[in-house]
Amino acid sequence: MITLSVSEINTQIKAALEPLFAVVSVRGEIGRITRHSSGHIYFTIKDEKSALECALFRSNAARLKFQLESGMRIIAAGSLSVYIPQGRYTFNCSSIEPDGAGSLALAFEQLKKKLGALGWFDRKRALPTYPKSVVFVTSATGAVLQDMLRVAEKRWALARFVCVNTLVQGEKAAAEIAASIRFADTLKASAIVLARGGGSQEDLWCFNDEDVARAIFECSTPVISAVGHEIDFVISDFVADVRAPTPSAAMEMLLPDKTDELMRIGSAETRLVEIYRSLLMYKEGNLKHFRAMLSRHSLEMRFDRVKSEIKALNNALAAAFGFFIRARQSEIVYTQSRLAALEPAKRLAPKTAQIVKNGIVIEAKELRKEEEFELLDASASVRAVALDVTPADLN
């Protein structure tokens, strides 16, 4: 029997195990997790019967697309390492993938869940009706920019367009996109369009970055996310105020159509002319009404009315005075005829009388039946009615 020291045993174990498990993958469920301030991550991976201590050092942890969580099933690739001083062995992970869904898909869902819980997806601001200026955060050399400018020229060339040249793919793209968004926000434009053409999930991954999402959320300018094709969804789509299925569609959503606007203006002009015509007619009617009222209440109209009233009174007075004169003249004529009739009566012989009708002395044969007359003598006047008139030669 060979007697070895503890160090010798552990050393021999290390020499035997490490070459044997230099490149291996392990499937299991994550147990407890410890994240060190240095950036290293320590955790256990287990199945129904046993557990294995694992370590993910900072350099490898930085390349991890998703967050490790307790209970998550993973496949970890790496090597077995024996720590001689304590006689412990640890599985050093070089890479980790979710067991089932891909790491990118899992990372996407994790970040989406996290930012949704923070309320970053809730704010949705309306786009301006008539943008004065638009900032593109995209590659200045890509076809996407030219496509958007062509649509803008066709729809609404009155706006001013500025491009902030930005990397839209690669490891450094996310940091540059976030910085470009923050710079674009300082330009005080009407809207910011974050744009990129289609690509694989890996190509578009820089738009699933938390710092990019934070830059969009902190923008005071409305942001349109126009990344990839209609079937592509990235985190920036959820944080932005508006998600456009394509960069060209973003222009159609943001900019008014000049043809529609010209038709609307023409229709509005017609309505405005009709309104003003009706208003002018109404005001003209009011003016005529007030002018008539003013004329009726003017000094000239009042003077004319007084003149008319005076003239009417003069006419009435003249008519009354004429009637009065004619009445007096008739009385005078009647009185004169009476006097004339009375004068001969004074010369009548005693016990004789005259027949007077309407102030004129007549003979008895001139009377008619039931005709009134007067009998006058020197002493009196008698009014009588002829009951019958008979010629004297018949008696």
Long-range contacts (C-beta under 8 A, 24 or more apart in sequence): 6-87, 7-84, 9-87, 10-82, 10-84, 10-85, 10-87, 11-84, 13-82, 13-87, 13-89, 14-82, 14-84, 17-80, 17-82, 17-89, 18-79, 18-80, 18-81, 18-82, 20-80, 21-79, 21-80, 22-79, 22-80, 23-77, 23-79, 24-77, 24-78, 24-79, 24-80, 25-75, 25-76, 25-77, 25-78, 26-52, 26-54, 26-75, 26-76, 26-78, 26-91, 27-73, 27-74, 27-75, 27-76, 27-99, 28-52, 28-73, 28-74, 28-76, 29-71, 29-72, 29-73, 29-74, 30-68, 30-69, 30-70, 30-71, 30-72, 30-73, 30-74, 31-70, 32-70, 33-68, 33-69, 33-70, 41-68, 43-68, 45-74, 45-76, 45-91, 52-91, 53-88, 53-89, 53-90, 53-91, 54-78, 54-90, 54-91, 54-92, 54-93, 55-90, 55-91, 55-92, 55-93, 56-93, 56-96, 57-92, 60-93, 60-94, 60-95, 63-95, 64-96, 64-103, 65-103, 65-104, 65-106, 65-107, 65-205, 66-98, 66-103, 66-104, 66-106, 66-107, 66-110, 67-107, 67-110, 68-96, 69-110, 72-98, 73-98, 73-99, 73-100, 74-98, 74-99, 75-99, 104-201, 104-202, 104-205, 104-208, 105-201, 107-208, 108-208, 108-235, 111-208, 111-210, 111-213, 111-235, 112-235, 112-238, 114-210, 115-210, 115-213, 115-235, 115-238, 115-239, 116-238, 120-213, 120-214, 120-217, 120-238, 120-239, 121-238, 121-239, 123-217, 123-241, 124-241, 124-242, 125-222, 125-241, 126-222, 126-241, 127-191, 127-222, 127-224, 127-241, 127-242, 127-253, 127-254, 128-190, 128-191, 128-222, 129-256, 130-156, 130-158, 130-256, 131-156, 131-159, 131-189, 131-190, 131-191, 131-254, 131-255, 132-159, 132-160, 132-189, 132-190, 133-159, 133-160, 133-161, 133-162, 133-187, 133-189, 133-190, 134-159, 134-160, 134-161, 134-162, 134-189, 134-190, 134-191, 134-192, 134-193, 134-254, 135-161, 135-162, 135-163, 135-164, 135-184, 135-187, 135-189, 135-191, 135-192, 135-193, 135-221, 136-161, 136-162, 136-163, 136-164, 136-193, 136-195, 137-164, 137-166, 137-177, 137-180, 137-181, 137-184, 137-192, 137-193, 137-194, 137-195, 138-163, 138-164, 138-166, 138-168, 138-193, 138-194, 138-195, 138-196, 138-247, 139-165, 139-166, 139-167, 139-168, 139-196, 140-165, 141-165, 142-168, 142-196, 142-197, 143-197, 144-195, 144-196, 144-197, 144-247, 145-195, 147-247, 147-248, 148-193, 148-195, 148-247, 148-248, 148-250, 148-251, 151-248, 151-251, 151-252, 151-255, 152-251, 152-255, 155-251, 155-252, 155-255, 155-256, 155-257, 155-258, 156-255, 156-256, 156-257, 156-258, 157-258, 159-190, 159-255, 162-187, 162-189, 167-206, 168-196, 168-206, 169-196, 169-199, 169-203, 169-206, 170-206, 173-206, 174-206, 174-207, 174-209, 174-211, 174-212, 175-211, 177-206, 177-207, 177-209, 177-212, 177-215, 178-209, 178-211, 178-212, 178-214, 178-215, 179-215, 181-212, 181-215, 181-216, 181-219, 181-223, 182-215, 182-218, 182-219, 184-219, 184-221, 185-218, 185-219, 185-220, 185-221, 187-221, 188-221, 189-221, 190-221, 190-222, 191-221, 191-222, 191-223, 191-224, 191-254, 192-219, 192-221, 192-222, 192-223, 192-224, 193-223, 193-224, 193-226, 193-244, 193-247, 193-250, 193-251, 193-254, 194-223, 194-224, 194-225, 194-226, 194-227, 194-236, 194-240, 195-226, 195-227, 195-247, 195-250, 196-226, 196-227, 196-228, 196-247, 197-228, 197-247, 198-228, 198-229, 198-232, 199-228, 204-228, 204-232, 204-234, 207-234, 207-235, 207-236, 208-234, 208-235, 208-236, 209-235, 210-235, 212-236, 213-239, 216-240, 224-250, 224-253, 224-254, 226-250, 333-359, 334-359, 341-374, 341-376, 342-376, 342-381, 345-376, 345-377, 345-378, 346-378, 347-378, 348-377, 348-378, 350-378, 351-377, 352-377, 353-377, 353-382, 364-389, 365-389, 365-391, 365-392
